Amino acid sequence: SQTIHQWPATLVQPVGSPLSLECTVEGTSNPNLYWYRQAAGRGLQLLFYSVGIGQISSEVPQNLSASRPQDRQFILSSKKLLLSDSGFYLCAWSYGRGGREQYFGPGTRLTVT
Amino acid sequence: SQKIEQNSEALNIQEGKTATLTCNYTNYSPAYLQWYRQDPGRGPVFLLLIRENEKEKRKERLKVTFDTTLKQSLFHITASQPADSATYLCAPDASGGSYIPTFGRGTSLIVHP
């Protein structure tokens, strides 16, 4: 069966500090991978998605970036965090070639102080 | 631009009754629509997917309808239980023929014993 891992579960970082969130998927090959952010009381905002190694599509301009160094690894980064980057970050995967159902990780709660 | 509307007010019902949640979308015609469940502090969990040529889909106590004329989907939980209390997210395909869903803000369901 497939599983998705995210870490850390919670993170408190000062403004201006760097960020690295990691997501890995097990039990499937060539998944589509996604990063979402969910601010308090808001909907899920798609940040990045990837259909393959090194292929990243950005949905929203921001100070965040994403990378996919391996087939089942997706990393969300920032060089300098802003207060507005606080939120609940979720990684998800779907089957490649147009799979619509998304399977989410447990999420990372990020607080920028 | 595309818009997805779910009732922002919580739905309170008694155990054993049928819960009905509404999702309306405007300015486009998605070919697929999904429903997810999200518990506090957790990632969403996929429940059901319905295609535009399917009027209704069922899974155990869950039923989803998709009315492309009204641009509306209804999500029903029959014989509701307190364990069904959660936020339910509607997620039609994004516009432009994308296979990636766009998530509504969700409706909170509270089932009272």
Boltz contact constraints between the chains, C-beta under 6 A:
constraints:
  - contact:
      token1: [A, 43]
      token2: [B, 103]
      max_distance: 6.0
  - contact:
      token1: [A, 43]
      token2: [B, 105]
      max_distance: 6.0
  - contact:
      token1: [A, 44]
      token2: [B, 103]
      max_distance: 6.0
  - contact:
      token1: [A, 90]
      token2: [B, 43]
      max_distance: 6.0
  - contact:
      token1: [A, 98]
      token2: [B, 99]
      max_distance: 6.0
  - contact:
      token1: [A, 100]
      token2: [B, 32]
      max_distance: 6.0
  - contact:
      token1: [A, 100]
      token2: [B, 99]
      max_distance: 6.0
  - contact:
      token1: [A, 101]
      token2: [B, 46]
      max_distance: 6.0
  - contact:
      token1: [A, 101]
      token2: [B, 49]
      max_distance: 6.0
  - contact:
      token1: [A, 104]
      token2: [B, 43]
      max_distance: 6.0
  - contact:
      token1: [A, 104]
      token2: [B, 44]
      max_distance: 6.0
  - contact:
      token1: [A, 105]
      token2: [B, 43]
      max_distance: 6.0
  - contact:
      token1: [A, 106]
      token2: [B, 43]
      max_distance: 6.0
  - contact:
      token1: [A, 107]
      token2: [B, 43]
      max_distance: 6.0
